[in-house]
Amino acid sequence: MIEVVQAYDSARIAELPTDDAAALEKKLTIAQARFQDRSGWLAPYKRIAVLHKLALLVEQQREAFGMLIAREGGKPYSDALVETDRAIDGIRNAADLLRTRAGVEIPMGLTPASENRRAWTIQEPIGVVAAISAFNHPLNLIVHQVAPAIATGCPVIVKPAMATPLCCQELVKLVLEAGMPEGWVQTLIPESRPLSEAFAADPRIAFLSFIGSAEVGWRLRSMLAPGTRCALEHGGVAPVIVDGSADLDAIIEPIVKGGYYHAGQVCVSVQRIYVHAALKQDFVERMSERVARLRTGDPRLPETEVGPLIKPAEADRVEGWIEEAASGGARRIGGGRISDTTLRPAILVDPPRDAKVSTKEIFGPVTCIYSFEHLDDAIGAANALPVAFQASIFTRDLTVALDAAERLDASAVMVNDHSAFRTDWMPFAGRRVSGYGVGGIPFTAREMTAEKMIVFRR
């Protein structure tokens, strides 16, 4: 059994049974049987109907899901409602894919050897999907893995984060209520880490969708059976550049939102802010004043803007990193402990470039501010780490914007917006250590398909 507690105060929410090796074997056997029985595959119109019904069911429980996200994950209730709305839209987005998903014609008759032939491709489900998810978006991340699997016709077994399994379990119940036959969407709550690894490495798994730390993701990839494809979504140390032409009146709010949303527990959260030296003092003053006004506390309260970290150990770690940076010469603004899991938002000005806060993903309510004289220096510093995910630049100079967009090492560059901006239909992918493959509902659906060519000789 595992105990699920509130992130804010560790109050017990529920106790769930775990799955042992026999349970995992049963789930894999069922999923494989569903995939191998082609006569039992759901027609596209039936999958569309399931997804539309699922979206409606989640919409009917919007407030309940929002509160559950706030309780088990610690995300402020107002933001949890936004996550629920995104999940609803994502489910509908997955259904819409089936209206345009198709193969292509392959030209024939271009040589004597290809004469009198027609060739085309069709899209088939790749097979059984293993989905391993993270805690920070306990409903929407599950939707990003389950909804594309339903759309493409893949059986999926989803393992939620052990700290936040309840949204996943509730969503899968609604999948069944929406009309999905038994065995196509299952949950896994493994009793041990070795069982999670055995799940990912099983040769019946055709595709692994992993959202979590780089350490775990790359280790799982090394264990995959031959032929298993995967997509790995890890984290970054997102850089934001504030050019000398930036309008400070317009940029403080989005930067604060990008840095402290969900207490910084976002893989593309604003972390490293490079500010032109001419603006630095004014920027620090304005940023400090806005961060000081952030309302931190119980995520269940509608007025809360910053909630807890997921576990006390994470709060301990983030506090330790702040202390290390301050001891190394950083100017600390704000910070401090409110509870076992809750930290006041902090700013670190000029932390050492080799400090943990400058080189590793903080995943906490902390941003770091550095100054630069020349854009080349800011871009060089932004690109200096082995991680590369999303980045941003604030500027009113079109030449600077285009130059930075081309030269920043990132899979996406936001101009005049924070690095954590995302819609659920856009590609979302880390480069190098930050990930492998492409996320986003349409792109995940494409990863879950296998293309088959058919050649017809007349």
Protein Blocks (a to p, Z undefined) as FASTA:
>chain_A
ZZdddfklopafbdcddddfklmmmmmmmmmmmmmmmmlpccfklmmmmmmmmmmmmmmm
mmmmmmmmmmmnopafklmmmmmmmmmmmmmmmmmmmmmgccddddehkamklgoiacdd
ddddfbjcdddddfklmmlmmmmmmmmmmmnopacdddddfklmmlmmmmmmmmmmnopa
ghkaccdddfbfklmmmmmmpmkbmbdcddddfklmmmmmmmpcehiacddddddddddd
ddfkbcfklmmmmmmmmmmgghhpafkbcfbdcddfklmmmmmmmmmmmmmmpccdjfkb
mkbmbdcdfbfklmmmmmmmmmmmmmnopaceeeidfblmlccddddehiafkbmklmpc
fkpacddddddfbfklmmmmmmmpmbdcddddddfbfklmmmmmmmpccfbdcehiafkb
ccfkbccddehjlogcjedjklmmmmmpccddddddZZ
